[in-house]
Amino acid sequence: MSTKQLHIDGKPVAAEKGTLVVGGSAEGARWQIERQPQHGQNAYTITRDGSNEGWVAPDGAGRPITVRPLITTKSLPPHHPNNQLWQISPLDQGGHSITSLANELSAGVGGPDSSGSQPIVLGNGGTSSVVITNA
């Protein structure tokens, strides 16, 4: 499993204060994308590099994706709740869409917050193209 960097519109995708944002610190922008075949052909978890904190989908549309410790069952292979699983699909214009398996809503950029970062939310009316590169 290799470390990846994710970008939207040339800005890093990072974790700030438990929320996934665009335009955050480059140090918080290193991710592990791990396929979870026990959940289907195109199911992934996305965790911070060197951590068990990962992307967790909110309950509804328009709410930000959180970054917090992931939970699993003690079975082998481990099973994850659907709100921790993501589908990653290539887009025709380049980049990828990232969709929650819990509610089938795509990740997109919300409005800027007070720090100037933009939270990444689900179902904001559009899909943001996420560029995934090796770190």
N, CA, C and O atoms as a DFTB+ gen file, in Angstrom:
540 C
 N C O
     1  1       0.855      -1.172       0.000
     2  2       0.000       0.000       0.000
     3  2       0.900       1.233       0.000
     4  3       1.795       1.351       0.837
     5  1       0.667       2.137      -0.925
     6  2       1.521       3.314      -1.023
     7  2       0.778       4.572      -0.584
     8  3      -0.452       4.631      -0.604
     9  1       1.547       5.558      -0.193
    10  2       0.987       6.830       0.247
    11  2       0.597       7.655      -0.973
    12  3       1.338       7.718      -1.954
    13  1      -0.567       8.282      -0.905
    14  2      -1.095       9.097      -2.002
    15  2      -1.343      10.519      -1.524
    16  3      -1.544      10.777      -0.337
    17  1      -1.324      11.428      -2.483
    18  2      -1.789      12.795      -2.243
    19  2      -3.007      13.007      -3.110
    20  3      -3.053      12.549      -4.251
    21  1      -3.999      13.705      -2.571
    22  2      -5.226      13.999      -3.290
    23  2      -5.335      15.511      -3.435
    24  3      -5.043      16.264      -2.506
    25  1      -5.763      15.940      -4.625
    26  2      -5.915      17.368      -4.906
    27  2      -7.230      17.620      -5.628
    28  3      -7.679      16.804      -6.434
    29  1      -7.832      18.746      -5.331
    30  2      -8.995      19.253      -6.070
    31  2      -8.646      20.656      -6.501
    32  3      -8.286      21.494      -5.674
    33  1      -8.751      20.922      -7.801
    34  2      -8.399      22.236      -8.366
    35  2      -6.989      22.660      -7.962
    36  3      -6.738      23.840      -7.715
    37  1      -6.065      21.690      -7.895
    38  2      -4.675      21.982      -7.576
    39  2      -4.387      22.207      -6.104
    40  3      -3.242      22.468      -5.736
    41  1      -5.412      22.112      -5.242
    42  2      -5.237      22.333      -3.802
    43  2      -5.278      20.993      -3.085
    44  3      -6.045      20.110      -3.469
    45  1      -4.446      20.826      -2.028
    46  2      -4.429      19.540      -1.330
    47  2      -5.721      19.258      -0.569
    48  3      -6.360      20.163      -0.032
    49  1      -6.086      17.977      -0.538
    50  2      -7.183      17.495       0.294
    51  2      -6.553      17.080       1.613
    52  3      -5.686      16.208       1.640
    53  1      -6.983      17.698       2.711
    54  2      -6.348      17.474       4.008
    55  2      -7.410      17.364       5.102
    56  3      -8.594      17.616       4.875
    57  1      -6.956      16.986       6.280
    58  2      -7.826      16.942       7.457
    59  2      -7.484      18.112       8.357
    60  3      -6.318      18.335       8.685
    61  1      -8.508      18.864       8.758
    62  2      -8.338      19.965       9.706
    63  2      -9.428      19.877      10.755
    64  3     -10.615      19.948      10.438
    65  1      -9.020      19.723      12.005
    66  2      -9.954      19.683      13.130
    67  2     -11.078      18.674      12.904
    68  3     -12.241      18.948      13.202
    69  1     -10.718      17.504      12.375
    70  2     -11.683      16.433      12.198
    71  2     -12.577      16.550      10.976
    72  3     -13.511      15.762      10.824
    73  1     -12.314      17.522      10.095
    74  2     -13.111      17.712       8.895
    75  2     -12.210      17.608       7.664
    76  3     -11.077      18.088       7.680
    77  1     -12.712      16.985       6.605
    78  2     -11.985      16.895       5.347
    79  2     -12.147      18.211       4.594
    80  3     -13.268      18.681       4.396
    81  1     -11.018      18.815       4.169
    82  2     -11.055      20.126       3.524
    83  2     -10.168      20.152       2.284
    84  3      -9.288      19.310       2.106
    85  1     -10.423      21.136       1.440
    86  2      -9.557      21.470       0.309
    87  2      -8.830      22.746       0.687
    88  3      -9.440      23.698       1.174
    89  1      -7.525      22.762       0.461
    90  2      -6.749      23.954       0.754
    91  2      -6.145      23.934       2.134
    92  3      -5.692      24.969       2.623
    93  1      -6.126      22.796       2.766
    94  2      -5.535      22.686       4.097
    95  2      -4.033      22.507       4.027
    96  3      -3.423      22.645       2.967
    97  1      -3.455      22.202       5.156
    98  2      -2.022      22.011       5.293
    99  2      -1.541      20.820       4.466
   100  3      -2.177      19.766       4.454
   101  1      -0.423      20.996       3.780
   102  2       0.139      19.907       2.974
   103  2       0.547      18.727       3.841
   104  3       0.537      17.590       3.369
   105  1       0.913      18.971       5.125
   106  2       1.292      17.869       6.009
   107  2       0.122      16.935       6.274
   108  3       0.319      15.737       6.479
   109  1      -1.090      17.470       6.272
   110  2      -2.273      16.644       6.523
   111  2      -2.855      16.044       5.272
   112  3      -3.961      15.504       5.296
   113  1      -2.118      16.130       4.163
   114  2      -2.660      15.734       2.864
   115  2      -2.067      14.437       2.323
   116  3      -2.015      14.248       1.108
   117  1      -1.626      13.555       3.187
   118  2      -1.069      12.271       2.767
   119  2      -2.031      11.176       3.214
   120  3      -2.409      11.106       4.384
   121  1      -2.423      10.321       2.270
   122  2      -3.493       9.353       2.512
   123  2      -3.093       7.956       2.061
   124  3      -2.288       7.787       1.145
   125  1      -3.672       6.958       2.724
   126  2      -3.571       5.563       2.305
   127  2      -4.944       5.168       1.761
   128  3      -5.955       5.307       2.449
   129  1      -4.971       4.680       0.535
   130  2      -6.213       4.206      -0.073
   131  2      -6.096       2.688      -0.155
   132  3      -5.253       2.153      -0.874
   133  1      -6.958       2.008       0.595
   134  2      -6.845       0.549       0.676
   135  2      -8.123      -0.120       0.185
   136  3      -9.219       0.146       0.679
   137  1      -7.950      -0.989      -0.795
   138  2      -9.083      -1.740      -1.330
   139  2      -9.604      -2.684      -0.252
   140  3      -8.827      -3.300       0.478
   141  1     -10.933      -2.790      -0.161
   142  2     -11.601      -3.664       0.803
   143  2     -12.460      -4.662       0.026
   144  3     -13.680      -4.507      -0.031
   145  1     -11.831      -5.698      -0.581
   146  2     -12.562      -6.605      -1.477
   147  2     -13.701      -7.365      -0.805
   148  3     -14.620      -7.817      -1.488
   149  1     -13.661      -7.517       0.524
   150  2     -14.740      -8.199       1.224
   151  2     -16.044      -7.409       1.157
   152  3     -17.107      -7.939       1.482
   153  1     -15.969      -6.134       0.734
   154  2     -17.162      -5.281       0.619
   155  2     -17.585      -5.054      -0.828
   156  3     -18.560      -4.345      -1.077
   157  1     -16.871      -5.640      -1.783
   158  2     -17.239      -5.477      -3.186
   159  2     -16.039      -5.115      -4.035
   160  3     -14.959      -4.817      -3.525
   161  1     -16.248      -5.146      -5.327
   162  2     -15.175      -4.940      -6.299
   163  2     -14.513      -3.565      -6.195
   164  3     -13.301      -3.451      -6.378
   165  1     -15.285      -2.532      -5.907
   166  2     -14.759      -1.163      -5.925
   167  2     -15.040      -0.478      -4.586
   168  3     -15.651       0.590      -4.548
   169  1     -14.593      -1.095      -3.488
   170  2     -14.797      -0.533      -2.151
   171  2     -13.437      -0.256      -1.519
   172  3     -12.553      -1.113      -1.519
   173  1     -13.282       0.961      -0.978
   174  2     -12.009       1.391      -0.413
   175  2     -12.224       2.095       0.917
   176  3     -13.276       2.688       1.157
   177  1     -11.213       2.022       1.782
   178  2     -11.122       2.926       2.918
   179  2     -10.018       3.927       2.597
   180  3      -9.060       3.607       1.894
   181  1     -10.164       5.139       3.118
   182  2      -9.168       6.188       2.910
   183  2      -8.759       6.682       4.296
   184  3      -9.565       7.262       5.024
   185  1      -7.485       6.442       4.653
   186  2      -6.998       6.797       5.987
   187  2      -5.807       7.736       5.884
   188  3      -5.099       7.761       4.878
   189  1      -5.601       8.509       6.951
   190  2      -4.420       9.375       7.035
   191  2      -3.188       8.491       7.065
   192  3      -3.195       7.430       7.689
   193  1      -2.144       8.919       6.400
   194  2      -0.900       8.172       6.362
   195  2      -0.379       7.966       7.779
   196  3      -0.186       8.933       8.515
   197  1      -0.148       6.697       8.171
   198  2       0.392       6.391       9.493
   199  2      -0.613       6.469      10.622
   200  3      -0.221       6.575      11.784
   201  1      -1.899       6.420      10.312
   202  2      -2.935       6.597      11.323
   203  2      -4.108       5.673      11.011
   204  3      -4.229       5.174       9.892
   205  1      -4.973       5.444      12.002
   206  2      -6.214       4.715      11.727
   207  2      -7.381       5.689      11.531
   208  3      -8.531       5.261      11.439
   209  1      -7.093       6.996      11.466
   210  2      -8.141       7.989      11.203
   211  2      -8.434       8.017       9.709
   212  3      -7.525       8.097       8.882
   213  1      -9.716       7.950       9.384
   214  2     -10.092       7.913       7.977
   215  2     -11.361       8.678       7.688
   216  3     -11.999       9.245       8.576
   217  1     -11.709       8.673       6.397
   218  2     -12.895       9.379       5.931
   219  2     -14.149       8.665       6.427
   220  3     -14.265       7.444       6.323
   221  1     -15.089       9.448       6.969
   222  2     -16.366       8.918       7.426
   223  2     -17.471       9.805       6.848
   224  3     -17.483      11.020       7.045
   225  1     -18.397       9.166       6.131
   226  2     -19.485       9.904       5.486
   227  2     -20.503      10.380       6.517
   228  3     -20.801       9.668       7.476
   229  1     -21.038      11.591       6.318
   230  2     -22.109      12.078       7.201
   231  2     -23.423      11.372       6.876
   232  3     -23.527      10.655       5.881
   233  1     -24.415      11.585       7.723
   234  2     -25.717      10.940       7.529
   235  2     -26.501      11.490       6.348
   236  3     -27.325      10.776       5.776
   237  1     -26.266      12.739       5.968
   238  2     -27.082      13.316       4.910
   239  2     -26.299      14.214       3.978
   240  3     -25.120      14.494       4.194
   241  1     -26.979      14.656       2.938
   242  2     -26.375      15.521       1.924
   243  2     -26.072      16.898       2.495
   244  3     -26.759      17.376       3.396
   245  1     -25.026      17.532       1.954
   246  2     -24.673      18.888       2.321
   247  2     -23.862      18.999       3.598
   248  3     -23.527      20.105       4.021
   249  1     -23.545      17.886       4.214
   250  2     -22.775      17.894       5.462
   251  2     -21.339      17.474       5.170
   252  3     -21.106      16.684       4.255
   253  1     -20.366      17.989       5.935
   254  2     -18.961      17.677       5.652
   255  2     -18.581      16.240       6.005
   256  3     -19.139      15.634       6.920
   257  1     -17.620      15.722       5.255
   258  2     -17.014      14.426       5.548
   259  2     -16.087      14.627       6.742
   260  3     -15.312      15.583       6.773
   261  1     -16.162      13.734       7.721
   262  2     -15.297      13.830       8.885
   263  2     -14.105      12.887       8.738
   264  3     -14.128      11.946       7.944
   265  1     -13.071      13.162       9.518
   266  2     -11.891      12.304       9.582
   267  2     -11.732      11.928      11.050
   268  3     -11.446      12.773      11.899
   269  1     -11.923      10.637      11.328
   270  2     -11.864      10.159      12.707
   271  2     -11.461       8.685      12.698
   272  3     -11.425       8.063      11.636
   273  1     -11.159       8.122      13.867
   274  2     -10.744       6.713      13.898
   275  2     -11.804       5.805      13.270
   276  3     -12.994       5.920      13.563
   277  1     -11.346       4.901      12.401
   278  2     -12.256       3.949      11.768
   279  2     -12.477       2.767      12.696
   280  3     -11.591       2.380      13.457
   281  1     -13.669       2.204      12.618
   282  2     -13.986       1.028      13.411
   283  2     -14.181      -0.162      12.475
   284  3     -14.624      -0.003      11.338
   285  1     -13.850      -1.337      12.958
   286  2     -14.030      -2.565      12.189
   287  2     -14.488      -3.677      13.113
   288  3     -14.375      -3.581      14.335
   289  1     -15.008      -4.733      12.503
   290  2     -15.311      -5.927      13.277
   291  2     -14.001      -6.664      13.545
   292  3     -12.981      -6.360      12.926
   293  1     -14.024      -7.612      14.448
   294  2     -12.832      -8.388      14.758
   295  2     -12.700      -9.617      13.859
   296  3     -11.847     -10.471      14.101
   297  1     -13.529      -9.712      12.833
   298  2     -13.480     -10.858      11.930
   299  2     -12.306     -10.736      10.965
   300  3     -11.716      -9.666      10.818
   301  1     -11.980     -11.832      10.320
   302  2     -10.955     -11.832       9.273
   303  2     -11.612     -12.248       7.974
   304  3     -12.142     -13.357       7.912
   305  1     -11.612     -11.441       6.941
   306  2     -11.105     -10.073       6.960
   307  2     -12.039      -9.167       7.753
   308  3     -13.216      -9.483       7.928
   309  1     -11.511      -8.034       8.236
   310  2     -12.364      -7.121       9.003
   311  2     -13.445      -6.498       8.119
   312  3     -13.247      -6.303       6.920
   313  1     -14.572      -6.196       8.722
   314  2     -15.663      -5.533       8.006
   315  2     -15.828      -4.120       8.548
   316  3     -15.707      -3.875       9.748
   317  1     -16.108      -3.200       7.636
   318  2     -16.262      -1.782       7.961
   319  2     -17.726      -1.375       7.775
   320  3     -18.404      -1.918       6.903
   321  1     -18.224      -0.433       8.574
   322  2     -19.552       0.131       8.291
   323  2     -19.529       0.837       6.926
   324  3     -18.492       1.352       6.508
   325  1     -20.660       0.856       6.248
   326  2     -20.731       1.465       4.909
   327  2     -20.331       2.935       4.897
   328  3     -19.864       3.429       3.871
   329  1     -20.504       3.655       6.020
   330  2     -20.154       5.078       6.011
   331  2     -18.638       5.302       6.017
   332  3     -18.187       6.446       5.949
   333  1     -17.849       4.228       6.098
   334  2     -16.393       4.310       6.031
   335  2     -15.853       3.780       4.707
   336  3     -14.639       3.702       4.518
   337  1     -16.748       3.416       3.789
   338  2     -16.349       2.821       2.512
   339  2     -16.654       3.768       1.366
   340  3     -17.668       4.467       1.362
   341  1     -15.740       3.773       0.384
   342  2     -15.809       4.717      -0.723
   343  2     -15.594       4.008      -2.042
   344  3     -14.799       3.073      -2.136
   345  1     -16.309       4.458      -3.058
   346  2     -16.120       3.989      -4.429
   347  2     -15.324       5.053      -5.162
   348  3     -15.664       6.235      -5.106
   349  1     -14.267       4.643      -5.848
   350  2     -13.413       5.577      -6.581
   351  2     -13.514       5.225      -8.057
   352  3     -13.178       4.114      -8.467
   353  1     -13.982       6.190      -8.854
   354  2     -14.217       5.945     -10.272
   355  2     -13.538       7.010     -11.119
   356  3     -13.606       8.195     -10.793
   357  1     -12.869       6.593     -12.227
   358  2     -12.251       7.589     -13.106
   359  2     -13.314       8.433     -13.818
   360  3     -14.393       7.942     -14.152
   361  1     -12.991       9.699     -14.042
   362  2     -13.869      10.603     -14.784
   363  2     -13.327      10.788     -16.197
   364  3     -12.118      10.708     -16.412
   365  1     -14.202      11.030     -17.152
   366  2     -13.786      11.209     -18.548
   367  2     -12.787      12.344     -18.718
   368  3     -11.859      12.222     -19.518
   369  1     -12.950      13.444     -17.990
   370  2     -12.084      14.612     -18.143
   371  2     -10.810      14.495     -17.319
   372  3     -10.035      15.449     -17.251
   373  1     -10.576      13.345     -16.693
   374  2      -9.409      13.150     -15.838
   375  2      -9.812      13.241     -14.383
   376  3     -10.889      13.740     -14.059
   377  1      -8.958      12.764     -13.514
   378  2      -9.277      12.746     -12.096
   379  2     -10.240      11.619     -11.772
   380  3     -10.486      10.741     -12.598
   381  1     -10.780      11.651     -10.571
   382  2     -11.673      10.606     -10.080
   383  2     -12.834      11.211      -9.312
   384  3     -12.723      12.293      -8.735
   385  1     -13.953      10.493      -9.314
   386  2     -15.040      10.835      -8.392
   387  2     -14.935       9.888      -7.211
   388  3     -14.553       8.728      -7.367
   389  1     -15.273      10.382      -6.033
   390  2     -15.260       9.564      -4.825
   391  2     -16.669       9.615      -4.241
   392  3     -17.184      10.684      -3.915
   393  1     -17.284       8.429      -4.115
   394  2     -18.678       8.322      -3.720
   395  2     -18.796       7.452      -2.475
   396  3     -18.138       6.417      -2.375
   397  1     -19.625       7.866      -1.533
   398  2     -19.868       7.095      -0.321
   399  2     -20.711       5.858      -0.650
   400  3     -21.713       5.959      -1.358
   401  1     -20.307       4.698      -0.138
   402  2     -21.125       3.497      -0.309
   403  2     -22.332       3.501       0.624
   404  3     -23.273       2.736       0.412
   405  1     -22.323       4.349       1.653
   406  2     -23.435       4.406       2.606
   407  2     -24.677       5.032       1.988
   408  3     -25.793       4.563       2.212
   409  1     -24.482       6.092       1.208
   410  2     -25.643       6.814       0.684
   411  2     -25.527       7.168      -0.797
   412  3     -26.383       7.867      -1.338
   413  1     -24.470       6.687      -1.451
   414  2     -24.240       6.881      -2.886
   415  2     -24.188       8.345      -3.298
   416  3     -24.526       8.686      -4.432
   417  1     -23.760       9.220      -2.372
   418  2     -23.577      10.627      -2.683
   419  2     -22.101      10.877      -2.968
   420  3     -21.230      10.295      -2.321
   421  1     -21.823      11.743      -3.936
   422  2     -20.448      12.040      -4.318
   423  2     -19.875      13.184      -3.497
   424  3     -20.593      14.084      -3.059
   425  1     -18.552      13.125      -3.298
   426  2     -17.843      14.177      -2.569
   427  2     -17.665      15.387      -3.470
   428  3     -17.349      15.246      -4.652
   429  1     -17.864      16.566      -2.920
   430  2     -17.677      17.811      -3.648
   431  2     -17.299      18.921      -2.682
   432  3     -17.402      18.765      -1.466
   433  1     -16.868      20.021      -3.227
   434  2     -16.387      21.137      -2.412
   435  2     -17.555      22.006      -1.981
   436  3     -18.402      22.388      -2.789
   437  1     -17.581      22.315      -0.673
   438  2     -18.586      23.226      -0.121
   439  2     -18.040      24.644      -0.099
   440  3     -16.984      24.906      -0.675
   441  1     -18.734      25.552       0.549
   442  2     -18.294      26.941       0.653
   443  2     -17.130      27.102       1.607
   444  3     -16.920      26.238       2.458
   445  1     -16.354      28.194       1.493
   446  2     -15.200      28.385       2.382
   447  2     -15.632      28.606       3.827
   448  3     -16.687      29.178       4.099
   449  1     -14.776      28.131       4.758
   450  2     -15.035      28.381       6.168
   451  2     -14.194      29.571       6.625
   452  3     -13.546      30.220       5.804
   453  1     -14.199      29.860       7.910
   454  2     -13.510      31.047       8.418
   455  2     -11.994      30.990       8.244
   456  3     -11.340      32.033       8.256
   457  1     -11.418      29.790       8.084
   458  2      -9.967      29.671       7.901
   459  2      -9.551      29.808       6.439
   460  3      -8.359      29.854       6.136
   461  1     -10.518      29.872       5.538
   462  2     -10.211      29.953       4.117
   463  2     -10.209      28.601       3.431
   464  3     -10.205      28.531       2.202
   465  1     -10.213      27.507       4.220
   466  2     -10.318      26.167       3.655
   467  2     -11.767      25.920       3.258
   468  3     -12.686      26.555       3.775
   469  1     -11.953      24.988       2.335
   470  2     -13.296      24.632       1.913
   471  2     -13.591      23.207       2.364
   472  3     -12.861      22.291       1.984
   473  1     -14.635      22.988       3.163
   474  2     -14.963      21.623       3.570
   475  2     -15.418      20.797       2.365
   476  3     -16.005      21.320       1.418
   477  1     -15.135      19.507       2.424
   478  2     -15.624      18.591       1.397
   479  2     -16.894      17.968       1.946
   480  3     -16.893      17.378       3.026
   481  1     -17.970      18.102       1.200
   482  2     -19.286      17.647       1.634
   483  2     -19.800      16.592       0.658
   484  3     -19.252      16.422      -0.431
   485  1     -20.847      15.892       1.054
   486  2     -21.496      14.929       0.171
   487  2     -22.740      15.537      -0.435
   488  3     -23.481      16.264       0.227
   489  1     -22.962      15.230      -1.712
   490  2     -24.198      15.603      -2.363
   491  2     -24.439      17.085      -2.461
   492  3     -25.555      17.552      -2.235
   493  1     -23.388      17.845      -2.801
   494  2     -23.541      19.299      -2.893
   495  2     -24.047      19.737      -4.262
   496  3     -23.996      20.923      -4.586
   497  1     -24.527      18.810      -5.057
   498  2     -25.039      19.153      -6.376
   499  2     -24.039      18.899      -7.486
   500  3     -24.387      19.009      -8.662
   501  1     -22.825      18.568      -7.147
   502  2     -21.826      18.286      -8.164
   503  2     -20.738      17.394      -7.614
   504  3     -20.572      17.262      -6.401
   505  1     -20.003      16.786      -8.522
   506  2     -18.889      15.940      -8.144
   507  2     -17.610      16.691      -8.428
   508  3     -17.438      17.218      -9.527
   509  1     -16.711      16.754      -7.468
   510  2     -15.413      17.371      -7.691
   511  2     -14.457      16.317      -8.236
   512  3     -14.460      15.169      -7.794
   513  1     -13.642      16.724      -9.198
   514  2     -12.636      15.833      -9.750
   515  2     -11.445      15.796      -8.804
   516  3     -10.804      16.819      -8.561
   517  1     -11.152      14.605      -8.269
   518  2     -10.066      14.421      -7.328
   519  2      -8.889      13.806      -8.075
   520  3      -9.017      12.732      -8.662
   521  1      -7.740      14.486      -8.054
   522  2      -6.532      13.970      -8.688
   523  2      -5.756      13.212      -7.615
   524  3      -5.462      13.749      -6.547
   525  1      -5.430      11.955      -7.916
   526  2      -4.718      11.084      -6.970
   527  2      -3.329      10.818      -7.529
   528  3      -3.180      10.309      -8.641
   529  1      -2.305      11.170      -6.739
   530  2      -0.910      10.957      -7.165
   531  2      -0.128      10.280      -6.046
   532  3      -0.528      10.312      -4.883
   533  1       1.003       9.662      -6.419
   534  2       1.892       9.095      -5.409
   535  2       2.542      10.220      -4.639
   536  3       2.930      11.233      -5.222
   537  1       2.667      10.052      -3.326
   538  2       3.275      11.078      -2.474
   539  2       4.782      10.987      -2.532
   540  3       5.474      11.769      -1.880
